[in-house]
Amino acid sequence: MNVNWKIAFRKFRKNKFYSLINLSGLTLGILMCLLIVLFLQHESSYDQFHKDGDRIYQVALTSSFGGSEFYTSNTPPPVGETMVSEFPEIESYTRHHMPGDVAMRYEDQLFTESNVWMVDSNFLEFFSFTLLEGNPKTCLNDKNSMVLTASMAKKYFGGETALGKTLMMEDQPFKVTAVLEDLPRESSLQFEILAPIAASGAVNRFSWSWVWLQVDHYVRLHKPMDAAGLASLESKFPGMVLQHAVKAFRRVGYDLENFFAEGNRWELSLVPLADVHLNTPEMNSRLTTKGNIRDLYVFGTIGLFILLLACINFINLSTARSMQRAKEVGLRKVLGSMRSTLIRQFLSEAILYSLLATLTALALLQVSLPAFNYLMNLELVFSDVLYPWSLTAIILLPLLAGTLAGSYPAFYLSKFQPVAVLKGSIGGRRRGEQWIRSSLVVFQFAISVGLVICTLVVVQQIQFSINGDLGMDKDNILVIRNAQYLGDKKKSFKGEMENMSEVRQVSLSTDVPAGNNVFGDFYVPQTKEENAAVIDDLTLFSYLVDEDFIPTLNIELAEGRNFDEARGLDSLAVIVNEATVRLLGWENPIGQRLMYPGGRRESYEVVGVMKDFHVQSLRESINPFALFHESSNSYTLDHSLLAVKIAAGESRQVLDKVKALWTRFVPDAPFGYSFFDEDLNSLYQSERRLSTMLSYFTGISIFIACLGLLGLIVFTTERRTKEIGIRKVLGASVVSIVGLLSRDFLKLVLLSLLIASPIAWYVMKDWLEDFAYPIEISWWIFALAGGAALLIALLTVSWQSMKAALANPIDALRNE
């Protein structure tokens, strides 16, 4: 074994306390880095497995119209076919449509499947998903064919082969023609069942429409394009829209040339498939796998900081114990050792610690991965360390950490002069050395305090988003899905539910806030001379509801009235929110009218104005929104639900009764339900993940910083043993000695708070801009973070200070 390694092992055994502190800090730092590397590797590898991935693009739509703007992956049905015929650069296209919850039946098994996609017949040729059985070129050619993933096949048919079996979907027979291997975790496209888009009545009905946005398109180019080529291709899209969408816009009451002349936008663009997962957080999409590149930057930075904290511990403890190594350095130089030899020796020691820490971290990684997966909603496995990113990290981390941690101590210790050592002039009290150690402690706690502040802000914003005033009730509301299967029995079912003692109110609607079925369309304000609208067109999102929707969710009316079935005239009534009134500039909205310019050109009278409530998450501002009565048939949707207000604490009893009632009314339809507050909470999964990661990494960073602080205070008390003994002999109290030893360290922690606070404030201010309704960053957040850091540092320092202060001064003086 190399002599440097032998000496390093001896030093490790001789100084067990300091060795364990260094090893613990480096182990935690490297473990956190490995976890973050696995996370970054997972997030950045989405959709990389498709063989033509560099030629595949998702079509996106940017719209600005009627006071609203949106950027979405939802596109009109004719887009792909038109692009292929118009532009030779585009080789082919494919589409998918997500119909929502679908009733599936096989023999006596009945399920609701929410991950069914209706796709073009070339979908499995277009993408590189692996088929276990079936032919990707022909398996979706028949209108009544179906493809299952392996998990779905097992769910319905157990160990039997699925090929050739028939499943009933929405009471229509579909034959299983292929079985897919379960989709890779790193696929932004996640589905469980595929059926031909030709079988979708909705898509077929709107195949002409350039304004019906319920289809996602993907195009494949003949060859990869750079940014300039892509921009050149996209510059041709407005001409295509102007040529082909004229009839569709005229059919809904708009002249397309005037539409664009008035500054409105209806623009198509292409997004590289590799960018869909991470680089389009602002794009509205029905995909459930969307990530955010900002999270990668945040977590990567945190991982680097935590590794730096561990390295700083090593630097601080190595330089603090310089006197113990000074004689070694002096003697070795007297015996002829070159400075380069000594530098290699000290670097070898640091790299040894890093190698041991990496091996320990790998062992801990296997143990901690299940907990990390649970917290982050991931499915990482230990074998992921064999991928290039992880292997590179495992090789480079110990070298990087060892070099980073060992460089300063190596160059610092190796410069000691033998004469100075023998004279005893290396005492470790020099101002430069103390300044460096103090700066490193400040840096450590500045990172920790900054993470505490950021964590508190994120948690407070999430709590505000979940528990803030949404303008409606969200507690104790049961949402019963699939009400469309009740057909003409809806009213009877609702009536029987209202007779249950635990039920307070029941409403029928097409959706509730936090759902995915909000419907948007164009309307024209019908102006009166004395109260004209300030804009000519309006994009309005809406639900179809009954008269019980507003009282069930306890939505407050600012003026006007609710729907009233007894009047019999509410089929042409509309209730709008305050945002609509503000946008239109109506001073007296009651009695005003909104006309739908297409179809029968119905005119709806405004009978009420709701106080604004949040239909989407608090990331989004409140847009113009309306309620139409279900009798209006303003539009047709394939789904509906019941919102049930129940007495507190009665959810289990109600569920049992409702399930029994459902089985009696529609025994062949699946029963699906959720709770409204849980649906709202699910809107903030990415923020929860960020909060969870920050919380744990903050705890780790504080722990590492305290390890270093503990090592320094132990060294300080050892060095000042004689001073402490003399002070005690002269009458110093335990409290005064503890204060003496603690004061300097607490000043450094306080300084770290002053440095970290403005930086954390700036970073969080930028993060909060993603929310339409951000919290104010209160002063108490900084006070709490600083107080917590001071308290933790005080407890860390006081433990050793008390031990030193309570020691017998005679022992200290005898040792001297």
N, C-alpha and C positions, 0 to 999 in steps of 0.2 A: 504493500500500500504506500502511496506517495506520502512523504514525511509531513507535508502540509496538512493532509487529511488526518494523519495520526495525531498531530498536535491539536487540530480542531476538535477531534473526538475527546481528547484529554481535557481540553478546556470546557467542553460541554458537560463532562462528568463532574469536573471540579466545582463549577459554578451552577449547580442545579437550579437554584431559585431564578437567577437571571436567565438561564437557558430556557427554562419553562415559560417565562414571561415572553421572551422573544419567539419561541416556538409557537405558543398559543396565539400571539398576535398575527404572525405570518400565516399560520394555519387558517385562522378565520378569514384573513384577507384573501388568501388564495382560494378558499372554499367559496366565498362570495363571488369572486371573479369567475370561477368555473361555472357557478349557477347562472351568472349573467351571460357568460359566453354561450352556454347551452340555450338560453332564452333568445339571445340575439341570432344565433345560428338557426333556430327554429323559425323565428319571425322573418328572417331575410331569405329563407329558402322556399317561400311559397311559390308554387307554379313553375318551379325550375325543371320539373320532370317532363314537361311536354316537349316532344321532339322538335316541333316547329314553333316553340314559344317565342322566339325572337321575331316571328312574322305575324303573331296573333295580337290583335288589338280589340279592346272593348269600345263600343260606340257610346259616347256620352252626349247629353243634350244640355245646353245652357239656355235658359229662358228668362226674359225680363218683360213682364206684361201685367197690366192691370194692377200696378202697385206692388207686385210680388216678383221676387227673383229666386231662381233655384237652379242647381247644377245636379244632374241625376243620370244614373245609368239606365233609367227606364225610357224606352224609345218607342216610336210608332212602328206598327207591324211591317209596313212596306219598305223600311229603310234599307235593309240588307240587300234585297233583290234589286232595288234601284241602284245602289252603289255598284254592285257587280256589273250591271248592264251599262252603267255610265262611265266607269273608270277602269281602264285596262290594268292599272296598278294593283287592283283588288282581285284576288284569285277566286275566293269563295266566302260564304258567310254561313253562320248558324245562329239559332235563336233559342232562348228558353223563356217560358212563362210560368209563374208560380201561382197556382190557383188558390193557395191557402189550405185550410183544413179540408181533408177529403175523406169520405167514408169508404172503408175497405172491408170486404167480407170474403171469407173462405170457409165454406160449409157453415159451421155454427160459430166461427170466430168472427168477431166484429171489432174493428179498430178505427180510430181517427188518426190519419197520417198527415203530418204537417210539412213533410219534406218531400213532396211530390213535385217533379218538374215535368212540364210539357215541352218537348224539344223537337227540333227538326230531325229528319231521318238521318242526316249526316253527322249528328252530334258526336257520336263515338268514333267516327273517322277523324273529326276535327281535333279532338283532344285525345291525349295519350293515356286514357284509363285502361286498366288491365282487365280483359274479359277472361273469366274462368270457363265459361261455356257460352256458345253462340258465336255468331259472325257479326262483327261491328258494321260491316257494309250493308247488311240486309235485315238486322234484327229489329229495326224500327220502321221498316217499309210499310208494314200493314197498319192500318188505322187503329186496329184493336190489339196491337202488340204491346208488350210491357217488358221492361228490364229491371231487375232487382239487384241490390247489392247482396253480398253473401250473408250479411247479418239479417237482412229482410227475408231472404230465402229460408234461412233457418227458423226465423220467427214464425213464418206461416206454414212451412212444410217439414220442419224438424230435420231429420236425417235423410228424407226422401229427396230425389232430384226435383228441382223446380221446373225444369224445361218441359213445356207442353201443358203445364197445369194452368187452370183458369182462375183468375181472381175477379171479383165483382168490385168495380170502382164506380161509385155513384150509381149503383144499380145497372151498370153496363159491363158486359164481360170483356176481359182483357186476357190474352194468352201470353204466358211468360216465354219469351224467345231468347233470353240471354241472362247470364248471371255475372255481375261485376265483382271483382275483388273489392273489399271495403276500401273506400277512397283514402288516399294518403292524408295524413294529418296536415301536411303542408300544401293543401289545395284550397284555393279561395272558393272554388265551386264545391259545395257540400250538399249532396242529395242522397236519397235512399231508394227512390223509385223514379224511373223514367217512363213516360208514355208519349206517343206522337202528338205534336202540336196540332196536327190535323184533326185530332179528336176534341180539341177545345172549342166549344161553341162560342165562347167570348171572343177568342182570337179570330175565328172565322167571321163573326159578325162585324168586326172592326178591321178587317183586312185592308180596307180602303183608306183608313183614317191616318192622318198625319198629326192628330192631336190626342189620340187615345194612347196613353203611355203606360202600357202594362207588359211590355216585352223587352228583354235584354238581348242585344245583338253583339256578336263577335265577328270580325272579319279577318281573313288571312291574306296577307300581301304575297305577291309573287317572290319578293326578295326583301330582306331587312332594309329599313330606311334610317338615315340619320335625321337629326332634328330639322335640318333645312328641307329635306325631301318630304318629310311628314307635313311640315307647315305648308309646302307648296300644294300637296294633295288636299289638305283641309281647306285651303283657300278656294277650292272649286265647289265646296259643299253648299254655300249660300245660293249659288246659281241653280243647283239641283233642287233645293227646297223650293225656291221661287217657281221653278218650272212644274214640279210634280205635286206640290201641296196646295195649289190654288183651289182646286175643287173641294178638297177636304175642309179648308178654312171657310170657303163660301157656304158649305153645307151647314156649318155652325154659325153662320151669320157674319163672316168677316171677309173683307177684301184684303188679300195678302199684301199687295203693293202698298196700300194705305197703312197696313199693320206695321210694315218695316219703315215706311216714311215717317211714322209718328215716333220712331226711336225704339220700338219694341225689338226683342231678339228671339230668334228660334234657331239656334246655331248648333250644328253637330260637330263633334271632334272625336279624335281617336286617342285612347289611353293604352299604352303598352301593357300586355297581360302581366308582366313582371312588376308593374307599378300598382296594380289594382289593390293589392292587400295593404301596402304600407303608405303609398304616396298619394292617396286620394281621400284623406279623412273628411274633406269638405263635401265630397260627392255623396248625395243621397242614394242609397242602394238597399235592395232587399237581401243582399248577401249578409250572412251572419258571421263572417270571419274577418271583417275589416279590422285592421290594426292602425297604428299611427307611428310614423317615422320618428316623431318627437319622443315617444316613449323609449325608443332605442337609444336616442341620444342621451336621455335622462338616465336610463339604467347603465349605459356604458360609462357615463361620467361618474356615477355613484360607485361603480366597480373600481374605476381608476382611483378615486378618492380613498376608498377603503383600503386598497393595496398600499397607497401612499401612507395612510395612517400606520399600518403595520410596519412599513419600512422606517418611518420616523421613530417608532419605538426602538427599533434596532439601533438607529443612529444615536439617539439620545442616551440609551443605556451604555452603548459602546464608548462614547466620548465621556460620559459621566464617570465611568470606571477606568478612565485613562491612567490614573495613578497606579492602579493595580497592574497595568500592562507596561508602565514606563520602564521599570527595572528590567523586564524581559527584553524590551526594545534596546535599552542601553547595553545590556550584556551581549545580545546577539550582534549589535553593531561593533562592539569591542572585539568580538570573536571573528569579525570579518564579513558579516552579512551585509549585502547590498540593500539599498532602500527598495529596489524593485522586488527583491526576494521577500521582504517584509510585506510589501503591498499584496503580492500573490498570496502570502500566508493569511492575511486578514480577509481578503476577498474569498479565499477558500472556505474560511470559517462561515462567512455570510452565505455562500452558496450551499454549504452543507446544511445550515439551518433551513434554507429555502427548499432543498431537496427533501429533507425530512418533513417539512411542513406540507409539501405537495403530496407526498405519499399519504400522510395523515389526512389531508383534505380529500383525497380520492376515496379513502375508506369512509370518511364522513359523508361524502357526496352520495354514495349508494344508500346510506341510511336516511339522509335528509330529502332525497328526491321525492318520495311519496308525499311528504308534508308540503314541499314546494309546489308540486303539481296540484295539490288540493287548494292551496292558497291562491294560486295563479290560474286555476282552471286550465291546466295543461296536461299533456300525456307524455312527458319526456321519460326516457328510459336510460339506464346507465350505459347501454351500448352506444348511445349517441356520442359518447366521448371518442368514438373511433372515427367520427367524421372529420374532415380536414380542419375546420375551424377549431374544434376541441383539441385535436391532437397537436395542432400548432400551439395552442394556449398551454397545454400540459408541458410541452418542450420549452417554450419561451418564458413562461411565468417564473419558474425557479431561477432561471438565468437573469431575467429582468429584475425580479425582486432581490436576488442575491447581490447583483451588481449595484442596484439602486441603494439598497440598505448598507452595503459594505464599502462603497467607494469613498465616502467622506471619512468614516473611521479609519480606513486603510491609509489614506493619504495624510490624515491628521496624526495618527499614532506613529506612522513610519518616519515622520520628520523629527521626532524627539532626538536631541543630541545627547550622547553619552555623558558628557561633562555636566550638562544641566541636570540630568537625572541623578548622577552621583552626588551633586550638591544639594539635591532635594528641592530644586526650584520649579519643578513641575508639580503644582499643587492643585490643579483643576479649578483655580479660582479666577483665572484670567478673564477680563471683561469680555473679550471677543468670544471665548468659548461659552461663557454664560449667556451672552446675547444670542448665539446660535441656538443653544438648547431652549432658551425662553421662546425664541421665534418659532421653533418647531412645535412646542407645546401649544402656543397660541394658534398655529395653523391647524393642529389636530382638533382643538376644541372649537375653532371657528367653523370647520366642516361639520362637526357634530351639532353645534348649535344651529347652524344653517339648515341642516336636515330636520331638526326638531321643528323649526319655524315652518318650513315647507310642509311637513307632515300635518301640523296643526291647521294650516290654511286649507289643505286638500280635504282633510276630514270635515272641517267646518263647512266648506262649500258643498260637500256631498250631503251632509246633514241638512243644510239649508234646502238643497234641491229635493230631498226626500220628504222633509218635515215642514218645509215652508208653506206658506199660504198659496195653494194652487187655484183658489177661487172656487173650490168644490170639496165635497167630502170624499175621502178615499178609504176610510176605515170601515170594516164590517160590511163590505159590498162583495157579494159573490157574483162572478160573471159566468153565465152558462153559455157555452159555445154551441154551434150547430143548430141554432133555433130554426133555421130554414127547413130542417127535416120535419118540423111540426106541421108545416103546410097551413091548411085552414083550421088546424087545432090550436094555433098560437093563443088565441084569446081564451079558449077554455083552459089550456094549461096555465096561463098566467092567472086566471081567476082562481084555480085550485091552489096555486101557490100563495096567493094573497090571503087565503083562508087559514094558512098555517099560523099558529100562534107566535112562532119565532120570527115571522116575516113582517117587516114594516112597510115595504114598498117594492113594487116590481115594475120594470120598464122594458119595452121592446125597442131595439135600435139596431142600426147596421154596425155600430162599433161604440167603444168607449175610449176616452183619452188613454194614451200609451199603447193603443192598438195600431195595426198596420193598414186599416181599411178606410182611412179618411179619403173622401172623394173630392176632387177638384175640378172645377169647370169655369167657363167664362160667362159673365153676366154684364148687362148694360143697365146702368141706372136710368130710369125714366124721369127726366127732369121736370120740375114745375117752375114756372117763371119766377115765383117768389122764393124758391128754395132749391136752386140748381146744384147738382153735384159738381165737384171741382175736377173730377176726372171722368172720362167717357167710358172706360172699360174697367172691369173688376175681375180679378181672379179670386174665386171664393171656394174655400174648402167647407165641407158640410157632412152631416149625418142625416139619415132618415130616422125619425124617432116617433114615439107616441107621446101623448100628453103627460105621461108619468116620468119622462126622462129628467126634466128639470128638478122636480121635487125629490126624486131618488138620489141624485147626485148633489142635491142642495145647492144648485146653481142660482145665484142671486140675480134678479131682474132689476136693471137700473130704471127702466120705465116700460110702460106697456103691459102686456099680459102674456100668459102661457097659452099653449094650444088648448082648445076646449072642444072636445068631441061633440058636445051637445049642440054647438053652433052649426055643425055640418058644413061649414064653409072653409075650413082650415086647409083644404087640399091646395089652395092657392095662397096660403099664408107662409111667412118666413119670419124667424126670429134671428137677428144678427147680433154680433158682439160689438163692444165699444170700439174695437180696432177698425171694424168696417165703417162705423159712423164717422170716426176721425178721418179715415182715408178719403171718404166721399165728401166730407165737409158739410154734412147735414146738421143743421141746427135743430130741426124738429123732425126726427126720423120716423116717428109713428105715422103711418099712412103713406109713406113713400113706397116706391115700387122698384123691383129689380126684374128685368126681362131676360129670359134665356133666348139668345138670338138664333139658335138653331131649332130644329124639330118643329114643334107646333107654336113656337114663340110665345110660351106662356109668360104671364106677368104675375109676379108674386108681391103681395102687399106686406109691408113690414108691420107686424102687430106687437113686437116686443124687442127690447134691447137687453141682452145679457151683459152683466159685468164681465170683464175679461177673465178667462180662465185658461189654463195651459192645456192645450190639446197634445202637445209634444213635450219633450224634456225642457228643462230650464236652460239648455244650451241655445235653444231657438227662441227668437222673439215671438210675441203673440201676433199671428197673422189674421187677416179677415176670415171670419168663420161664421157659419150659419147652421141652423136646424130647420129642416123641412119636415112637415108632417108625413108620416108613412103613407097616408092616403093620397098624397100628391103624385106619387109615381114619377117624381122629377127625373129619376134615373133608376136603373135596375142593377142590383148587385146580387151575387150568388150566395150571400151569407147574411146572417143576422144573429143576434144574441139577446139574452135577457140579463139585465143588471138587477140584482136582488139586494135590497137593504135589509140586513138581518139584525136581530138584537145582539148586543155584545155577549160573547162567550157561548153563542149557540151554533157555531159553525158546524160542528160534528153532527148534531141532531138534524140540522137543516139539510146537510149533504145526504145523509141516509134517506130522509124523506123525499128529497128531490130526485135521487137516483131511482127510488121505487116508483115515483110518479112518472118519470121519464120512460122507464121500462114498460109501464102500463100504456102510455100514449103512443110511443114509437119504439117498439121492441127491436126493430131491425136497424135502428140508427145508433151510432156510437154516442156515448155521453161524455162530454168534455167540459171542464170547468177550470177556473183559476180564481184567485182573489185579487181584487183591484189594486190594493196597496203593493202586493208582490210584483204585479205587472209593471207598476210605476218604478219600483226599485230596480227592476232589471234593465231600465234605460241607462243606468249609470255603472255598467259592468267595467268599462275601461277605467273610469275614475276610481272604482273600488280596488281594482288591480293595482293602480298606481299608489293608492293609499296604503294598501297592504305591503307592497314592496318597500315603500318609504318607511313605514313603521318598523319593519324588521331590520332594514339596513341602518336606520337611525339607531336602533338598539345595539346593533353590532358595532357601529362606529363609536358610540359612547363607551361600550365595553372595552374596545381596543384602546381608546384614548385613556381610559382609567387604568388599564394595564400598564401603559407607559408611565402614567402619573404615579402609580404605586411603586414601580421600579425606581423612579427618581426620588421619591420620598424615602424609600428604604436606603438608597445610597446616601441621601443627604443626612439622614439620622445617623448612619454609620460614620460618616465623615465628621459629624459634629458631636460624637459621643462624649469627648472630653469637655467640650463647651457646655453640654447639657448637664453633665455631672457637677461642674463648678457652679453653674447657675443654681442648681438645686441645693448645694451646700450653702450658698449665700442667701437662700431663702426664697427662691423663685417658686411660684405655685405651678401646679400641673396645668392650669388654664393658660397661664402666661407662656409656658413652654410650648403648649399645643398651638397657641396663637402665633408664636415666633416661627414655628416650623411651617405653619399653614399659610401665613399671610402672603408670602411671595407667590405661591402657586395660585391662590384665589385671585390675586391681582391679574395674573395671566388669563385666567378664565373670564374675568370681567372684560378684559381687553378683547378677547375673542368674540364676546357678545357684541361689542361696539363695531367690530369689523364685519361680522356675519350679518347683522341686522339689515343694513342697507342693500347688501347683495341679495339676500333672500327676499326682501321686499320687491326688488326690481324683477327677479325671476318669477315670483308668484303673481305680480301684477300682469306680466306678459301671459302667464298661463290662464289667468282668470278672464282674459279677453275672449277666450273660446266660448264663454257663457254669456247669453243675452242678459242674464240677471246675476251678476257676480256679487259676492259679499264684499263688505269693506274689511280691509286688513286692520284689525283693531290693535291698539297699543298693548292690550293684555296678552296677546299672543307672544310678543317679544319679551314681556315681563315674565310670562310663564316659562318660556324657553330658557331665558337667562337664569331664573330662579332654580329651575330643574338642574341646569348644568352646574350652577354653584353648589347646590345641595349634594349632587352626586360627587363632585370633586371634593367637597368638604368631608363627606363620609369616607371617601377613598384615602384622603390625606390624614384625617383624624385618627383612623385605626392605627396606623403606624406611629403617628405622633404621640398618641396616648400611650402606646407601648413603650416608646422611648422615654416619655415624661415620667412614667410610673416605675421605670427601672431604678435599681439601687445605685446611687451615685458612687459608692465605694467601688462597685464592680467596674464602673466606667473608668475611674481614676487608676485602679489597679491594672486594668488592661493597658492603659497608656504607659 
